[in-house]
């Protein structure tokens, strides 16, 4: 490593240093599409990523979830569209996977059709 360079690991989150579990950045064997391809990473979350790691290492799912849970703006800007939910036999509203994908993150509540598990 040259003087002034930092250790770079594309398999680690550039924000917290935890494993990012990205099949695009690591050599790990995964089946199916990567979780990071199904979420929208806001520019505010990408801003603190060091320049040498931008577009080379993914932010982990924990950091993305934490950001969405604690950002200052409420999640009221996402309109619920026809087909985004249904009512199950118990009368509970159940959101579809398409709704969750449009929302862009996992809320961590164990939703029935969560595509981020």
N, C-alpha and C positions, 0 to 999 in steps of 0.2 A: 504494500500500500504506500502510495506517495505521501509526502508531507502535506498536511492540510486536508486530506481526504478522510471521510468517515467510513466506518464499516457499513456495507450495504447488504441487506438481506431481503430479497423480494418476497420472501415468505412471511415476513413480519410486518405488522401494521406500522406505518411511519408515525402514527400519533402516540400509541401506547406501547408498542413493542411486542404485543401478543401475536400469536400465529394468526394470519389472516384467512387461512383455509381457501385461498384462491387457486383454482386449478389453472388459471392463465399465467400466474406469476411463479408458481412452484412446479417442481418436477413430480409431485405426488400424483398417484393414479386416482382419478375420479371418474365417475360415470355420470352422464347427463350434463346439463348446462351449469355453469358456476352460479352460486348465489348472488355474486356481485353484478352479474349481467341482468338480474331481475329487479334491481333497486336503482333508485335515482339518488346519486350522491350530490348534495347541495354544494354550491360554490363556497359557501361560508365554512363548510367542513373541510374542503380541499385547500383553502387558503393557508393554513398553518403547516402544510406538508412541505418539508425541505425541498428546494429546487431539484437537487440531484435524485430525489425519489419520485417526483411527479411523473405520472404515466409509466412508472416502473414497479410500483408496489401498491397493492390495494389496502385501503383502510378496512379494518376488521368489522365484522357484523356488530360486535358489542359497541364500538365507537359510533357507528351509524345509528343504532337503536337509541343509545344514550343521547345523541344530538337531537334526534326527532322528539324524544320525550321531554327534553329540557329546553328546547328553543323557545324564544320569547313570543313568537306569534302562534296563535291558536290554530288548530287543524280544521277550522271551519271553512276553509277555502275550497275543499274538495266536495263537489256536489255528488249526492247519491243519485244514480241514474236508474232507470228501469232495468231490471235484471241484475242489479248489484247485490240483492239480498232476497231471501225467501223466509217464510215462517215454518219452523219445523212442527211436528205433531204436538209438542208441548207448548206451542205458541211463542217460542223464542225467535227473535230475529237473527238470521244467520247470513253473514256476508259471504259472497262468492270469492273464489281465488282471483278473478278478474278485478274485483274491487280492491283487494289487498295489493295486487300488483300496481294498480293505478295510484294507490296511496303511497307506495314506494318504500315501505319499511315494515318490519315486524314490531308489533306493539308489546309482545311478550305475554299476552293473555291466553295463549293456547287456543287460538281461534280454530274452528273446525276445518276450514279450507285454507289455512295459512300456507302460502307457497314458499315461505322462508325457512321452514323447519329442516 
